[in-house]
């Protein structure tokens, strides 16, 4: 786990939103993901609290497509790999407030918080089929970490 960041396929049911979405943006993402057959931009998630830090619209698109998991970079949120800023002027927002609002179900308006990477992450695409329900009908997925399971840390694919 380099810089407190690792790749995982995270169950959508475990995720908590800290920002609302603009539903108009979701339809285009659904069409794009379906046409490509892959999810090429992993979301960012806080380890342990499972708060979405970046990727609310992509999560909404995957839910609309019927996916069970999402490709994610999982961060130690209070570590140095991510900084927190705002998209518009206003007082600083503490990381603890982002988590508190997500866990309380009182999200910020869209595009309130701006998370900034201080580390480089490799490009990583995940076939859409790996995010969908298993064909055998069993619950879960062998690579889905869930809150109490270890995430998949295999080497990333190029592309």
Residue pairs with C-beta under 8 A, 6 or more apart in sequence:
1 153
2 119
3 79
3 80
3 81
3 119
4 47
4 75
4 76
4 79
4 80
4 81
5 73
5 74
5 75
5 76
5 81
5 119
5 121
6 73
6 74
6 151
6 153
7 42
7 71
7 72
7 73
7 74
7 124
7 151
7 152
7 153
7 156
8 72
8 74
8 143
8 144
8 145
8 151
8 152
8 153
9 69
9 70
9 71
9 72
9 126
9 130
9 131
9 141
9 143
9 144
9 145
9 151
9 152
10 45
10 50
10 69
10 70
10 72
10 74
10 144
10 145
10 146
10 151
11 68
11 69
11 140
11 144
11 145
11 146
12 59
12 62
12 63
12 67
12 68
12 69
12 70
13 68
14 50
14 146
14 147
15 45
15 50
15 51
15 52
15 59
15 70
16 49
16 50
16 51
16 52
16 102
16 103
17 51
17 52
17 56
17 59
17 102
17 107
18 51
18 52
18 53
18 98
18 99
18 101
18 102
18 107
18 108
18 113
19 52
19 56
19 107
19 108
19 109
19 110
19 111
19 112
19 113
20 56
20 107
20 108
20 109
20 110
21 56
21 57
21 60
21 110
22 57
22 110
23 60
25 57
26 57
26 60
26 61
26 64
29 57
29 58
29 60
29 61
30 61
30 64
30 65
33 39
33 58
33 61
33 62
33 65
33 128
34 65
34 128
36 128
37 127
37 128
37 129
38 125
38 126
38 127
38 128
39 58
39 62
39 70
39 71
39 125
39 126
39 127
39 128
39 131
40 123
40 124
40 125
40 126
40 159
41 55
41 58
42 55
42 70
42 71
42 72
42 73
42 124
42 126
43 52
43 53
43 54
43 55
43 58
43 59
43 70
43 71
43 72
43 73
44 52
44 53
44 54
44 55
44 72
44 73
44 75
44 82
44 115
45 51
45 52
45 53
45 72
45 73
45 74
45 75
46 53
46 74
46 75
46 77
46 99
47 74
47 75
47 76
47 77
48 77
48 147
49 77
49 99
49 102
49 103
50 147
51 77
51 98
51 99
51 102
51 103
52 59
52 102
53 75
53 77
53 82
53 98
53 113
53 115
54 115
55 70
55 72
56 110
58 70
59 70
62 70
62 131
65 128
65 132
66 132
66 133
67 128
67 131
67 132
68 131
68 132
68 133
68 140
68 141
68 144
69 130
69 131
69 141
69 144
70 131
71 124
71 126
71 130
71 131
73 121
74 145
74 151
75 81
75 82
77 95
77 99
78 95
80 118
81 117
81 118
81 119
82 115
82 116
82 117
82 118
83 115
83 116
83 118
84 92
84 93
84 94
84 95
84 98
84 113
84 114
84 115
84 116
85 113
85 114
85 115
85 116
86 92
86 93
86 112
86 113
86 114
87 111
87 112
87 113
87 114
88 111
88 112
93 108
93 112
93 113
98 108
98 113
101 107
101 108
122 156
123 156
123 158
123 159
124 156
124 157
125 157
125 159
126 157
130 141
130 143
134 140
134 141
140 146
143 152
145 151
145 152
